[in-house]
Structure formats: structure tokens, C-alpha cells
Amino acid sequence: MNPERARLRHLPAIGALLSDDAAQELIQQHSRDLLVTALRAELAAARQAILASHDIDTVPTAIIQRAAAALFRQQQPSLRPVINATGVIIHTNLGRAPLSVAAIAAMRAAAIGYSTLEFDLQSGGRGSRLAHAAAALRDLTGAEAALVVNNNAAALVLILSALARDKEVIISRGQLVEIGGGFRIPAIMQQSGARLVEVGATNRTSLDDFADALSDRTAMLLRAHSSNFKQIGFVQQPALSDLASLAQERGMLMVDDLGSGALINTAQFGLDYEPTVQDSLAAGVDLVCFSGDKLLGGPQAGIILGRDEAVGQLQAHPLARALRVDKLTYAALLATLQHYRRGEALARIPIWQMISRPLADIAETAHRWAKASGGSVIKGESTAGGGSLPGATLPTWLLALGSADPEALKAALRRADPPVIARIAGGQVLLDPRTVLAEQERDLLQTLQRARADLAPRADSLSARSDSQL
């Protein structure tokens, strides 16, 4: 009998595995059915490995341990907290802006029982969910009216569907952007039923280009934020105030898709100046829309501000109900806006804490990490990310970890609990303190120590193998 067939005959039966004490504990933790499924999968994998002449431990204890590990992985939610050590402040893949303590508390309070989502305590009758954030948004920006939908792409779809369906919308060719996930402004406009009219060149568009394209079919002029790219050199775009004046003179709408939604002057922190929501409204636009989870620092939302008549038309459109947000979003958004109203945004909103964090404080943290982990400290750059301030960076200090296999170390950090997301440059694994929350530091350092210790034997093995080949 060949050795593979002999090994197959010695694989334990399911019944024998289930009688093991360790298996009985797993049944208590999970269920008999789940454990049986996991054990069958491990036995099938063992059979394949044996037939392929691969090494695999087939003693019952090892099989049960592998099944336990598989059950543990299955029980882990796919949406998990991570430690963002990349230095990208608004990291789209990692959930964009982290929420403030007050915003999280507000969400919990709204979720734990019933709420006044659509109930007026004064009259005892039905209220409107649209009112919850509207007053704060009007106070902070000076807008006549406000509407909140589920993201900024939805805001633009609603604006175009309600106000420009079957009509023309004029936009500069230099602003036909593609945002994350392959979504493009022209595709969004087509979905809304509006007809796109491109004017100017990729790098230069003038006010006359817009004026020459106007017709009796034109519903609005649109400016779109450049999002994640920046044009430099021989470039030109008309001033927003000039576009607004042109639209007003010709009796049409001017809409500004601002994207990031900053309410604070970013230039004071050494960044490029990001046009604010207040700038757009002061320029005379009819509507401005932006994201809630970028430079505003709140939950995912699309916020529309502007003239009362235009916002009223949006509120009355059937899509407004399909795109509305829930009580948790309103709770978090209102709590975030209250930070701005109280003048405490820099101190309370995580992204603004990160942006305004003193460089000396970052250096102190990086040196503390280096002492604990055996790494070194080097200069680096943090970025805003999330389609905000394209190309702009902030100076920072980085923890640099040397490794015989940087990719393996980076992967080990990613597999930790909680996962640590880092980056590699110059053959080193780099971690930026700017984007790590204070309460995450202890977990981060423990993870670094475990990951480096786990990889040390592998590095020694590689070194020994290399020496033997000399």
C-alpha cells in the first residue's frame, strides 16, 4: 500500500473527534452543527494535502485546533476597528473621518431606545426629521435652508434630477472628475436625466466658454471639486462668483459640488487653502453640496445648503425620501456641528485634532514608540486624503521598523487584533503617530512587540539558510 493511502486510513473519524474534551468545549462555545462543518472541512483539506504529498499534522488535537481557528475566523465581523498608522487622515478605505466622543455618545443615545426623529414634543404631533440638523447648518454657514441625504453623490443626483432633468448642465472639461470606486461625474449626470454640456479645455476654461454655451435649454452651471487630483501650470478656471453672477443674470441656477465641506480655514495649519462652504455661499451660488465625513469630520452624509426655494424643490422630490438618512446619522451629525457652534472643533473632532497636532508632540510620541519597539524615528509626511486637499501634505515624524521581510511584518500587523495598517517605504515599515488615536497607543505597541517577536525566528532561519549557501 502506498504511504499516502496508509495515511488516509489513519485520519480520525468525525465521531472520534467530537468525543474529544476540546471538541466538547467548542460545541458549548459555538454549536455542534458548526463544529461538524468545520471538522469536515479540515478533514477534506487534510486528505488533499496527503494526496499531494504535503506535510500536515493529522493527529486529532491538531485537526480540532485548526477547526477552532476556522470557527474563530468565521465569528469575526468583516467590519472591524483598525488602527490607522498610515498618516492618511481621511482614509476612505478605512472609513474616512473617525467620530468624536460626543458624536458616538449621541448615536448610542438615539439607538438605545425611541427618539424624536419625526415627533414634535411641543405639539405632540408629527415632526420632520429634516429639521434636526437644519438650524445648526444655517447658523454655521448663513445658508437660507439645508437638506441632508446619505452621501454627496446622492446629493448631486438629487439636485440634477429635481432641477435639471431633460435640461442642460454646463461644466468645465477640467472638472469631469472620477471619484473613488470608478464613479464619474458624467455618469452621475446621465443617471439623473440631465444633459451634460462640456466647455473649455482640460486645463483652461474661461467665463466666456460658459456664456457661449448658454441656451434656452440650460438649467444650471455646475462647478465640481477636483477631489483627488490637482492641476498645475498653464491652467485657468473662472471665479465662482463670476459664474454665480452669470447664472443669476441669465435666470438659471449655479451649483457648487464642493466635495470636502471644510468649515475651517486649512491654510492656518500649513496646508493649501481649501475653499470653505461659507466661501461658496458668499460667492452667490444657489446650492452647494458636500460630504459629512471628510473635512467636516462627521458621519457619512451628503449636505445640501442654499436658497430656500431651491432646497424646497429638493425636499419635495420623490428621490429625497429614498436618499434620506436615519436617526443615527442625524445624531452624529448634529453632535459634530455642535462642536463648531461651541468653537471646539479643533479640540474635539478627531480629524481636526490630527491636522492641528503640534509637530513636537508627534515627535515625542514617535520616540516613545521607537524606545518600546526597537525602531527608529525619521521625518515624513502626512496627507489629508479622502479627496480633500489633493497633493497637500503635513510634516510629521514616523516610526521606522527595519525588517528582513518588510511585507511579512506589514502583513503580521494587519492580521493582529486589532489590525494595524502601516505602509512601506525605503525597505522599512513606517507608522505615523498623527493618525493613531491616543486610546489606541497601548494596543499598537503590544501588537508591534508581538509581531516582531513572531517574525524573529523566521528571520533567523532565513539568515542561517543564507549563511549555509555562502
MARTORBA-490716 format. One record per residue (C-alpha): x, y, z; residue in one letter; chain. Coordinates in Angstrom, 2 decimals, m for minus. Last residue first. Example, Ala and Ser with C-alpha at 12.3 -4.5 7.8 and 13.67 -1.06 7.14 Angstrom:
        X        Y        Z  zavo  nuvex
    13.67    m1.06     7.14     S      A
    12.30    m4.50     7.80     A      A
END
This chain:
        X        Y        Z  zavo  nuvex
    27.92    31.01     1.09     L      A
    24.77    28.86     0.93     Q      A
    24.86    27.98     4.61     S      A
    24.94    31.66     5.52     D      A
    21.73    32.31     3.53     S      A
    19.94    29.43     5.23     R      A
    21.04    30.74     8.64     A      A
    19.79    34.24     7.80     S      A
    16.45    32.93     6.57     L      A
    16.05    30.87     9.73     S      A
    16.98    33.84    11.93     D      A
    14.41    35.99    10.12     A      A
    11.75    33.31    10.61     R      A
    12.60    33.07    14.30     P      A
    12.29    36.89    14.62     A      A
     8.90    37.13    12.88     L      A
     6.85    36.21    15.94     D      A
     8.85    38.59    18.15     A      A
     8.40    41.46    15.67     R      A
     4.65    40.87    15.50     A      A
     4.25    40.52    19.26     R      A
     6.16    43.73    20.04     Q      A
     4.36    45.73    17.40     L      A
     0.97    44.45    18.56     T      A
     1.67    45.43    22.16     Q      A
     2.74    48.90    21.00     L      A
    m0.42    49.40    18.93     L      A
    m2.74    48.15    21.66     D      A
    m1.26    50.68    24.11     R      A
    m1.45    53.51    21.56     E      A
    m5.11    53.03    20.63     Q      A
    m6.57    55.40    23.27     E      A
    m4.48    58.25    21.87     A      A
    m5.88    57.81    18.35     L      A
    m3.33    56.93    15.68     V      A
    m3.45    59.25    12.66     T      A
    m0.61    61.59    13.62     R      A
     1.53    58.80    15.09     P      A
     2.66    57.72    11.58     D      A
     3.91    54.15    11.20     L      A
     6.50    53.10     8.63     L      A
     7.67    49.58     7.69     V      A
    11.10    49.89     6.13     Q      A
    12.54    48.98     2.73     G      A
    12.67    52.61     1.61     G      A
     8.93    52.96     2.03     A      A
     6.33    50.58     3.46     I      A
     2.94    51.48     4.94     R      A
     1.00    50.68     8.11     A      A
    m2.47    49.37     8.99     I      A
    m2.63    47.84    12.46     V      A
    m5.29    45.16    12.94     P      A
    m6.91    44.98    16.38     P      A
    m6.27    42.12    16.82     D      A
    m3.30    41.43    14.56     A      A
    m3.52    40.25    10.95     R      A
    m2.58    43.67     9.54     R      A
     0.47    43.88    11.77     L      A
     1.58    40.47    10.51     A      A
     1.04    41.63     6.91     A      A
     3.29    44.67     7.44     K      A
     5.92    42.43     9.02     L      A
     5.74    39.98     6.11     A      A
     5.99    42.82     3.59     E      A
     9.01    44.26     5.41     P      A
    10.95    40.94     5.19     D      A
    14.42    41.25     6.73     A      A
    12.92    44.02     8.82     S      A
    13.64    47.61     9.79     G      A
    10.88    49.45    11.60     L      A
    10.56    53.22    11.07     A      A
     8.38    55.21    13.48     L      A
     7.48    58.39    11.65     L      A
     7.70    62.10    12.40     W      A
     5.40    64.52    10.57     T      A
     5.30    67.36     8.08     P      A
     1.83    67.99     6.60     L      A
     0.95    67.27     2.98     T      A
    m1.12    68.78     0.16     A      A
    m1.30    66.97    m3.19     G      A
    m5.09    66.90    m3.29     P      A
    m6.62    68.92    m0.42     L      A
    m9.52    66.55     0.19     S      A
   m10.38    63.52    m1.94     G      A
   m10.34    61.29     1.12     G      A
    m6.69    62.01     1.94     G      A
    m5.31    64.76     4.20     A      A
    m1.71    63.60     3.89     T      A
     1.05    63.01     6.44     S      A
     4.72    63.49     5.58     E      A
     7.94    62.07     6.91     G      A
    10.96    62.60     9.14     K      A
    12.57    59.57    10.75     I      A
    12.42    57.84    14.13     V      A
    13.99    54.43    14.76     S      A
    12.66    51.03    15.80     G      A
    13.32    48.92    18.89     G      A
     9.64    48.65    19.74     S      A
     9.27    50.43    23.09     A      A
    12.01    53.01    22.54     K      A
    10.79    53.64    18.97     A      A
     7.21    54.11    20.18     W      A
     8.29    56.72    22.72     R      A
    10.36    58.43    20.03     H      A
     7.32    58.57    17.73     A      A
     5.16    60.00    20.53     T      A
     7.63    62.79    21.29     E      A
     7.95    63.60    17.59     A      A
     4.16    63.85    17.22     I      A
     4.00    66.25    20.17     D      A
     6.78    68.38    18.68     A      A
     4.87    68.54    15.37     L      A
     1.87    70.08    17.10     P      A
    m1.49    68.41    16.28     R      A
    m3.67    70.74    14.16     S      A
    m4.45    68.22    11.41     I      A
    m4.83    65.32    13.84     M      A
    m7.09    67.16    16.27     Q      A
    m9.02    68.42    13.26     W      A
    m9.55    64.85    12.09     I      A
   m10.57    63.76    15.59     P      A
   m13.21    66.46    16.27     I      A
   m12.95    67.64    19.88     R      A
   m10.08    70.13    20.29     A      A
   m10.01    71.63    16.81     L      A
   m13.82    71.71    16.63     A      A
   m14.24    73.48    19.98     E      A
   m15.81    76.79    18.91     G      A
   m19.16    75.96    20.51     R      A
   m21.02    76.09    17.19     R      A
   m18.29    74.01    15.56     Y      A
   m18.52    71.29    18.21     H      A
   m22.31    71.47    17.91     Q      A
   m21.98    70.52    14.23     L      A
   m20.41    67.20    15.24     T      A
   m23.22    66.45    17.71     A      A
   m25.77    67.30    14.99     L      A
   m24.06    64.97    12.53     L      A
   m23.81    62.08    14.96     A      A
   m27.48    62.24    15.96     A      A
   m28.66    62.81    12.39     Y      A
   m26.66    59.82    11.17     T      A
   m28.02    57.62    13.94     L      A
   m31.62    58.70    13.26     K      A
   m31.53    57.64     9.62     D      A
   m30.63    59.45     6.41     V      A
   m32.83    60.29     3.42     R      A
   m31.97    59.16    m0.11     L      A
   m35.20    57.36    m0.97     A      A
   m37.25    60.11     0.65     R      A
   m35.47    62.84    m1.29     A      A
   m35.87    60.86    m4.51     L      A
   m39.59    61.70    m4.60     P      A
   m38.83    65.44    m4.91     H      A
   m40.45    67.78    m2.36     A      A
   m37.27    68.27    m0.33     Q      A
   m35.35    69.13    m3.49     L      A
   m37.87    71.79    m4.50     Q      A
   m37.64    73.28    m1.01     G      A
   m33.85    73.43    m1.28     V      A
   m34.22    75.54    m4.43     A      A
   m36.76    77.91    m2.86     E      A
   m34.81    78.32     0.38     D      A
   m31.54    79.20    m1.27     R      A
   m28.53    77.17    m0.33     G      A
   m27.19    74.19     1.51     L      A
   m27.03    70.50     0.61     I      A
   m25.25    68.02     2.89     I      A
   m24.47    64.49     1.75     G      A
   m23.84    62.21     4.69     A      A
   m21.30    59.78     6.10     Q      A
   m20.76    60.74     9.72     P      A
   m18.80    63.79    10.95     G      A
   m15.36    65.33    10.47     G      A
   m16.43    68.28     8.31     L      A
   m13.22    67.74     6.36     L      A
   m14.47    64.39     5.07     K      A
   m17.38    62.53     6.64     D      A
   m20.27    64.93     6.01     G      A
   m19.69    65.31     2.29     S      A
   m20.51    68.40     0.23     F      A
   m23.26    70.23    m1.64     C      A
   m23.64    73.92    m2.52     V      A
   m26.81    75.44    m3.94     L      A
   m27.84    78.82    m5.34     D      A
   m24.29    80.11    m5.51     V      A
   m23.64    83.74    m4.57     G      A
   m19.91    83.82    m3.87     A      A
   m20.72    84.14    m0.14     A      A
   m22.38    80.71    m0.28     L      A
   m19.29    79.15    m1.81     S      A
   m16.89    80.83     0.59     D      A
   m19.01    79.74     3.61     Q      A
   m18.71    76.13     2.46     V      A
   m14.96    76.55     2.52     T      A
   m12.44    76.61    m0.33     P      A
    m9.38    74.58     0.77     E      A
    m6.29    76.72     1.26     Y      A
    m3.18    74.59     0.91     D      A
    m1.92    73.23     4.21     L      A
     0.36    74.96     6.71     G      A
    m2.11    74.64     9.59     F      A
    m3.61    78.13     9.17     Q      A
    m4.18    77.35     5.49     A      A
    m6.98    74.89     6.34     T      A
    m9.50    77.65     7.08     N      A
   m12.36    75.89     8.89     I      A
   m15.85    74.97     7.63     L      A
   m14.49    72.42     5.15     A      A
   m17.05    70.54     3.06     G      A
   m14.89    68.09     1.15     S      A
   m16.81    67.76    m2.10     G      A
   m17.67    71.30    m3.11     L      A
   m20.24    70.45    m5.76     D      A
   m21.15    74.09    m6.43     D      A
   m24.47    74.76    m8.15     V      A
   m25.41    77.95   m10.02     M      A
   m29.03    78.05   m11.17     L      A
   m30.56    79.86   m14.13     M      A
   m32.08    83.28   m14.82     G      A
   m29.49    84.62   m17.26     R      A
   m28.18    87.36   m14.97     E      A
   m28.19    84.99   m11.98     Q      A
   m26.19    82.35   m13.82     A      A
   m23.61    84.90   m14.96     L      A
   m23.32    86.30   m11.44     S      A
   m22.81    82.82   m10.00     A      A
   m20.15    82.04   m12.60     L      A
   m18.34    85.28   m11.76     D      A
   m18.53    84.49    m8.01     S      A
   m17.07    81.03    m8.64     L      A
   m14.05    82.54   m10.35     A      A
   m13.42    81.19   m13.85     P      A
   m10.95    78.29   m14.18     Q      A
    m7.42    78.54   m15.59     Q      A
    m4.40    76.30   m16.03     V      A
    m0.94    76.60   m17.60     F      A
     1.00    75.04   m14.73     G      A
    m0.72    72.95   m12.08     I      A
    m3.81    70.73   m12.00     Q      A
    m4.55    68.85    m8.79     K      A
    m6.05    65.40    m8.26     F      A
    m8.16    63.61    m5.66     N      A
   m11.31    65.73    m5.46     S      A
   m11.21    68.35    m8.24     S      A
   m14.38    69.87    m6.76     H      A
   m17.17    70.23    m9.31     A      A
   m18.62    73.54   m10.58     R      A
   m22.03    73.35   m12.23     L      A
   m23.99    75.86   m14.29     L      A
   m27.71    75.29   m14.39     M      A
   m30.91    74.68   m16.35     A      A
   m29.74    75.39   m19.93     T      A
   m32.31    74.58   m22.62     R      A
   m32.87    78.23   m23.58     D      A
   m29.18    78.35   m24.39     S      A
   m25.88    79.08   m22.67     L      A
   m22.73    77.62   m24.26     A      A
   m21.16    81.00   m25.16     D      A
   m21.51    82.25   m21.58     A      A
   m19.76    79.17   m20.15     F      A
   m16.80    79.46   m22.52     D      A
   m16.79    83.23   m21.92     D      A
   m16.17    82.61   m18.22     L      A
   m12.96    80.84   m19.17     S      A
   m11.81    77.21   m19.12     T      A
    m8.20    76.06   m19.21     R      A
    m6.55    72.72   m18.45     N      A
    m8.92    70.16   m19.96     T      A
   m10.26    72.68   m22.46     A      A
   m13.37    74.82   m22.32     G      A
   m16.96    73.64   m22.17     V      A
   m18.75    70.34   m21.62     E      A
   m22.54    70.23   m21.83     V      A
   m24.06    67.33   m19.90     L      A
   m27.74    66.57   m20.36     R      A
   m29.65    65.90   m17.12     A      A
   m31.56    62.63   m16.72     G      A
   m30.13    61.96   m13.27     S      A
   m28.29    58.84   m14.43     Q      A
   m26.51    60.88   m17.11     Q      A
   m25.29    63.36   m14.50     M      A
   m23.92    60.59   m12.32     I      A
   m22.17    59.05   m15.31     A      A
   m20.63    62.42   m16.29     P      A
   m19.37    62.97   m12.70     I      A
   m17.59    59.62   m12.62     R      A
   m17.80    56.78   m10.13     F      A
   m14.86    54.39   m10.52     G      A
   m14.74    53.28    m6.87     G      A
   m13.34    56.58    m5.66     G      A
   m14.06    59.77    m7.63     I      A
   m13.72    60.36   m11.37     E      A
   m13.65    64.01   m12.36     V      A
   m15.20    65.95   m15.20     L      A
   m13.84    69.18   m13.71     Q      A
   m11.31    70.19   m16.37     G      A
   m13.96    69.81   m19.03     R      A
   m15.81    72.70   m17.39     S      A
   m19.50    72.15   m16.65     I      A
   m22.79    73.24   m18.23     I      A
   m25.99    71.44   m17.26     V      A
   m28.62    71.08   m19.96     E      A
   m32.24    70.03   m19.48     K      A
   m34.14    66.75   m19.54     D      A
   m33.89    66.62   m15.73     R      A
   m32.20    69.76   m14.38     A      A
   m33.76    70.75   m11.04     L      A
   m35.04    67.62    m9.33     A      A
   m32.83    65.04   m11.01     S      A
   m29.72    67.25   m11.00     L      A
   m30.03    68.23    m7.35     I      A
   m30.97    64.70    m6.27     L      A
   m28.07    63.12    m8.14     V      A
   m25.67    65.70    m6.65     L      A
   m26.85    65.00    m3.10     A      A
   m26.66    61.25    m3.72     A      A
   m23.02    61.63    m4.76     A      A
   m22.51    63.66    m1.57     N      A
   m23.77    60.95     0.73     N      A
   m26.95    59.82     2.55     N      A
   m29.07    62.95     2.31     V      A
   m29.21    66.11     4.46     V      A
   m31.10    69.27     3.47     L      A
   m30.41    72.87     4.43     A      A
   m32.01    76.29     4.01     A      A
   m31.17    80.01     3.93     E      A
   m27.44    79.45     4.28     A      A
   m25.50    81.59     6.76     G      A
   m22.90    78.88     7.25     T      A
   m22.84    77.98    10.94     L      A
   m26.34    79.17    11.83     D      A
   m27.95    77.56     8.78     R      A
   m26.20    74.25     9.42     L      A
   m27.22    74.28    13.09     A      A
   m30.85    75.03    12.21     A      A
   m31.01    72.32     9.53     A      A
   m29.55    69.47    11.60     A      A
   m32.76    68.18    13.20     H      A
   m35.31    69.86    10.95     A      A
   m35.28    67.30     8.13     L      A
   m36.55    64.61    10.51     R      A
   m39.91    66.36    10.44     S      A
   m42.47    66.35    13.27     G      A
   m45.73    64.51    13.77     R      A
   m47.89    65.65    16.63     G      A
   m47.48    66.28    20.35     G      A
   m47.35    69.99    19.64     S      A
   m44.27    70.81    21.71     Q      A
   m42.69    67.36    21.61     L      A
   m42.74    67.26    17.80     D      A
   m42.11    63.69    16.61     F      A
   m40.25    62.57    13.49     E      A
   m36.88    61.50    14.91     L      A
   m37.94    62.30    18.48     T      A
   m36.32    59.14    19.82     S      A
   m37.01    55.57    20.92     Y      A
   m34.48    53.38    22.67     G      A
   m30.76    52.62    22.68     I      A
   m30.08    53.91    19.19     A      A
   m30.52    57.66    19.73     A      A
   m28.46    57.64    22.94     A      A
   m25.80    55.49    21.30     R      A
   m25.59    57.82    18.33     M      A
   m25.25    60.84    20.62     A      A
   m22.48    59.14    22.59     A      A
   m20.57    58.44    19.37     I      A
   m20.97    62.06    18.28     A      A
   m19.78    63.31    21.68     A      A
   m16.68    61.10    21.60     V      A
   m15.86    62.48    18.16     S      A
   m16.26    60.40    15.03     L      A
   m13.49    58.93    12.89     P      A
   m13.40    60.55     9.43     A      A
   m12.97    58.25     6.42     R      A
   m13.96    54.60     6.95     G      A
   m10.64    52.80     6.50     L      A
   m10.81    52.60     2.70     N      A
   m11.62    56.33     2.51     T      A
    m8.69    57.36     4.71     H      A
    m9.29    60.92     5.90     I      A
    m6.07    61.42     7.87     I      A
    m3.65    59.41     5.74     V      A
    m0.66    59.01     8.08     G      A
    m0.68    55.25     7.54     T      A
    m0.96    54.27    11.22     A      A
    m4.72    53.68    11.10     N      A
    m5.53    51.27    13.93     I      A
    m8.42    49.07    12.85     V      A
   m11.99    48.52    14.01     P      A
   m13.79    45.67    12.26     R      A
   m16.39    45.29     9.51     L      A
   m15.92    41.67     8.39     S      A
   m17.19    40.51    11.75     P      A
   m15.12    37.74    13.38     Q      A
   m17.16    34.60    14.02     Q      A
   m15.89    32.87    10.91     Q      A
   m12.28    33.50    11.93     R      A
   m12.92    31.91    15.34     F      A
   m14.57    28.91    13.71     L      A
   m11.54    28.44    11.46     A      A
    m9.19    28.63    14.44     A      A
   m11.28    26.03    16.28     A      A
   m11.19    23.76    13.22     A      A
    m7.39    24.10    13.11     R      A
    m7.20    23.22    16.80     Q      A
    m9.51    20.23    16.30     I      A
    m7.29    18.92    13.50     I      A
    m4.15    19.39    15.60     A      A
    m5.64    17.58    18.62     T      A
    m6.90    14.71    16.45     P      A
    m3.45    13.92    14.99     V      A
    m3.32    14.70    11.27     T      A
    m0.43    17.20    11.14     D      A
     0.18    18.15     7.54     I      A
     3.17    17.74     5.22     D      A
     2.34    17.71     1.54     H      A
     2.36    14.57    m0.60     S      A
    m0.45    15.93    m2.85     A      A
    m2.69    13.08    m1.72     L      A
    m1.87    13.93     1.89     I      A
    m2.66    17.65     1.42     A      A
    m5.98    16.88    m0.27     Q      A
    m6.96    14.48     2.52     R      A
    m6.02    17.06     5.18     A      A
    m8.12    19.73     3.48     A      A
   m11.11    17.36     3.49     A      A
   m10.50    16.60     7.17     L      A
   m10.36    20.31     7.96     E      A
   m13.61    20.98     6.08     A      A
   m15.31    18.09     7.86     R      A
   m14.12    19.47    11.19     L      A
   m15.53    22.93    10.42     A      A
   m18.94    21.53     9.39     T      A
   m19.07    19.33    12.50     V      A
   m18.16    22.33    14.67     L      A
   m20.95    24.47    13.19     L      A
   m23.50    21.70    13.67     D      A
   m22.45    21.00    17.27     R      A
   m22.74    24.65    18.25     S      A
   m20.44    27.59    19.05     H      A
   m18.96    27.96    22.54     Q      A
   m20.51    24.83    24.06     Q      A
   m19.64    22.78    20.98     I      A
   m16.09    24.15    21.17     L      A
   m15.77    22.89    24.73     E      A
   m16.92    19.43    23.61     Q      A
   m14.30    19.48    20.85     A      A
   m11.55    20.15    23.38     A      A
   m12.77    17.23    25.50     D      A
   m12.55    14.85    22.50     D      A
   m15.75    12.97    21.70     S      A
   m16.37    15.09    18.61     L      A
   m13.07    13.99    17.08     L      A
   m13.94    10.32    17.44     A      A
   m17.34    10.87    15.85     G      A
   m15.84    12.77    12.93     I      A
   m13.50     9.90    12.15     A      A
    m9.74    10.18    12.60     P      A
    m7.41    10.04     9.58     L      A
    m5.41     6.80     9.79     H      A
    m6.74     5.36     6.54     R      A
    m5.60     8.49     4.69     L      A
    m2.05     7.99     5.99     R      A
    m1.95     4.47     4.58     A      A
    m3.24     5.68     1.22     R      A
    m0.46     8.28     1.09     E      A
     2.18     5.73     2.05     P      A
     1.41     3.41    m0.91     N      A
     0.00     0.00     0.00     M      A
END
